[in-house]
Amino acid sequence: MEITIGKTAGFCFGIANAVTKAEKECEENGETYCLGDLAHNHQTMEEIKKKGLKVINDIDELPVRTY
């Protein structure tokens, strides 16, 4: 069996942009919170989580920070 991947396979611009920005934010600031998943792709989400992204489902899940 031969599998051919199309030239345009991959994320759409919006998802690619969101993932890039999330990775940059994690790199620059460490732990970063996201309300819901950025993408419906388990492998992508796991990779971003390893870089510091924390997915929450309710704004009340944000930790209280004092500065």
C-alpha positions in Angstrom: 0.0 0.0 0.0 1.3 3.5 -0.9 0.2 6.5 1.1 0.5 9.9 -0.6 0.3 13.1 1.5 -1.1 16.1 -0.4 1.0 19.2 -0.8 -1.4 21.2 1.3 -1.8 18.7 4.1 -1.5 20.2 7.6 -3.2 22.8 9.7 -5.2 25.7 8.4 -3.7 29.1 8.9 -5.8 29.9 12.0 -4.8 26.7 13.9 -1.1 27.0 12.8 -1.1 30.6 14.0 -2.7 29.8 17.3 -0.3 26.9 18.0 2.7 29.1 17.1 1.5 31.9 19.4 0.8 29.5 22.2 4.3 27.9 21.9 5.9 31.3 21.9 4.0 32.5 24.9 5.0 29.3 26.8 8.6 29.8 25.8 8.7 33.4 26.9 6.6 33.2 30.1 6.4 29.5 31.1 3.1 28.3 32.3 0.4 29.7 30.0 -3.4 29.2 30.3 -5.8 28.5 27.5 -9.6 28.4 27.8 -10.4 25.2 25.9 -8.3 23.3 23.4 -6.6 25.2 20.6 -7.0 22.3 18.2 -8.9 19.0 18.0 -5.7 17.1 17.6 -4.6 15.1 20.6 -0.9 14.8 19.5 -0.7 18.6 18.9 -2.3 19.4 22.3 0.0 17.0 24.1 3.1 18.6 22.5 2.0 22.1 23.5 1.2 21.0 27.0 4.7 19.6 27.4 5.9 23.2 26.7 3.8 24.6 29.5 0.3 25.2 28.2 -2.5 24.5 30.8 -6.0 24.0 29.3 -8.8 25.1 31.6 -12.6 24.7 30.9 -13.8 27.5 33.2 -12.3 30.9 34.0 -12.6 30.1 37.7 -9.9 27.4 37.3 -7.3 30.2 36.9 -5.0 30.3 39.9 -5.1 33.4 42.0 -1.8 35.3 41.8 -0.6 38.1 43.9 2.0 40.5 42.6 
